[in-house]
Amino acid sequence: MSQISVIIPAYNVAKYIDKCFKSLVTQTFKDFEVIVINDGSTDETLTLIREWEQKDSRFKVMDKQNEGVGKTRNLGLSLSSAPYVIFIDPDDYLHEEMLEKLYEGIRLSDASVAICEYYDCYEDSSEQFAISLPKFESETIDLMNHKEILFKINPAPWNKLIKKEILTANQLLFPTNYRSEDLAFTLMLLAHCEKIAMINQPLYYYLANRLNNVSSAYDERILHTLLALEASINYYKKLNKFKTFEDELEMVCINQALYELQKVIHIKDSSLALKIMNEFYDYLQQEFKGWTNNKYYQQQKANQSIKEKLRASIYESKMTLKLFYKFKS
């Protein structure tokens, strides 16, 4: 049995997938399987992944109709046989030591998850920007002593090696009825993690500006982030852990809401823009009344420049943002 299952959902990534696979077969760690699921691609993706299946016995390929990344990852998880899993995006690639360092980190610390740093990369540029993890006194952290990790790490799953039994024991799957599934999945995962191994080295190359990237959408899909936040908060309440992590979950909601609300300025449909504003602000007010007084938010503002503080003040008030939107449009 392999030690790691690498799960890859593939949809119309013929342009990128060879580079991704080459970075896998050159890993210094060899004891892994690759589960690739073609999610109804209309380009040459399936042909390419079938070729890799013929070349390397570690590759296991499945073809199905298009159902979205959440269902596809969940199917991959159900097919996995290893005690550790990682979910990779097929348009990205890995440093040759990524699996080895994540595996060593999670095994030596007996952590629930190991997380590494990564690079933001761009199609139209050779520049790469290292995205660091927060630094702690140890490379293995106790979540209860560092609850701020909930809002200080990227919620994407691709830089995280996960102990599979955490997922199966708690029936954790990716949501399938909205986008922003990464956010909800990772927050729910962290609710069950005691120890986290931090690998302070960028080992994953994330293509940040791929065409049609949903994270940059300026439309109603912005509200999917709100659905993910609501699901996550409700999950912590169900586990009776909401009060334990209330300040940190509040900061997650603040950061995500303010990030999404900055996109509103680019929406030409004023009725949609107002709907998004209303729903985000109403949720913050309902779930976290007085959210601007959050201790982490206040610390963040204290370190901002005057220009950044002025910009932040625009988004702290629904009325101010509405006025700013009218002015900009």
Buried (B, 14 or more C-beta within 10 A) or exposed (E): EBBBBBBBBBBBBBBBBBBBBEBBEEBEBEBBBBBBBBBBBEEBBBEBBBBBBEEEEBBBBBBEEEBBBBBBBBBBBEBBEBBBBBBBBBBBBBBEBBBBBBBBBBBEBEBBBBBBBBBBBEEEEEEBEEBEBEEBEEBBBBBEEBBBBBBBBBBBBBBBBBBBEBBEEEEBBBBBEBBBBBBBBBBBBBBBBEBBBBBEBBBBBBBBEBEEEEBEEBEEBBBBBBBBBBBBBEBBEEBEBBEBBBBBBBBBBBBBBBEBBEBBBEBEEEEBBBBBBEBBBEBBEEBBEEBBEBEBBEEBBEEEEEEEEEBBEBBBEBEEBBEBBEEEE
